[in-house]
Amino acid sequence: PWYVLNGWWFAASVIKPNTWMDFQTAVTHALQHNCDIGYVLSMDDPFTFIDLDVKDAENCPNNPEKWTTADRMDEFYRAVTTFDSYAERSRSGKGFHICVRGTIDKGMKKGDVEVYSNERFIICTGSVVRDVGINERQELLTRFVDYYRGQSKAEQDSLLTDAPEVEDDWS
């Protein structure tokens, strides 16, 4: 991320709010320079981003052992559905960002899953996958992060099981 001071561009810092742009300035800059808009997560906002990375022959050609399996993609789709909060495709167009209201103590990265509440810059793509508001999901978020920090497979399976159907798909 960058900021402008007296006509000069400087690297922004995720821990120095005086280096951040307001939304309108970021939009103007993005339009003028054909670049993306991002968001700095901080302790002063209620948001957490979950980043689900997808690897394949295109973006990870020399490491097929790291490629995302069909089962893993199913897990990612279940996460998007279960969190039922705003979700978009990542910059690659393959992975997902899920944005929820809730916080975690410190950022977490485990393999292809990252979760951050503060001191992180997130590129927002606007390539919407789930067009709903940014919803409160603290309990689910806590369980999700606990799992990736070392909980059991059985606990993960119960975390992402479908809820009872309230309405059919047609409704």
Rosetta blueprint (number, residue, H / E / L):
1 P L
2 W E
3 Y E
4 V E
5 L E
6 N L
7 G L
8 W E
9 W E
10 F E
11 A E
12 A L
13 S L
14 V L
15 I L
16 K L
17 P H
18 N H
19 T H
20 W L
21 M L
22 D L
23 F H
24 Q H
25 T H
26 A H
27 V H
28 T H
29 H H
30 A H
31 L H
32 Q H
33 H H
34 N L
35 C L
36 D L
37 I E
38 G E
39 Y E
40 V E
41 L E
42 S L
43 M L
44 D L
45 D L
46 P L
47 F E
48 T E
49 F E
50 I E
51 D E
52 L E
53 D L
54 V L
55 K L
56 D L
57 A L
58 E L
59 N L
60 C L
61 P L
62 N L
63 N L
64 P H
65 E H
66 K H
67 W L
68 T L
69 T L
70 A H
71 D H
72 R H
73 M H
74 D H
75 E H
76 F H
77 Y H
78 R H
79 A H
80 V H
81 T H
82 T H
83 F H
84 D L
85 S L
86 Y L
87 A E
88 E E
89 R E
90 S L
91 R L
92 S L
93 G L
94 K L
95 G L
96 F E
97 H E
98 I E
99 C E
100 V E
101 R E
102 G L
103 T L
104 I L
105 D L
106 K L
107 G L
108 M E
109 K E
110 K E
111 G L
112 D L
113 V E
114 E E
115 V E
116 Y E
117 S L
118 N L
119 E L
120 R E
121 F E
122 I E
123 I E
124 C E
125 T L
126 G L
127 S L
128 V E
129 V E
130 R E
131 D L
132 V L
133 G L
134 I L
135 N L
136 E E
137 R L
138 Q H
139 E H
140 L H
141 L H
142 T H
143 R H
144 F H
145 V H
146 D H
147 Y H
148 Y H
149 R L
150 G L
151 Q L
152 S L
153 K H
154 A H
155 E H
156 Q H
157 D H
158 S H
159 L H
160 L L
161 T L
162 D L
163 A L
164 P L
165 E L
166 V L
167 E L
168 D L
169 D L
170 W L
171 S L
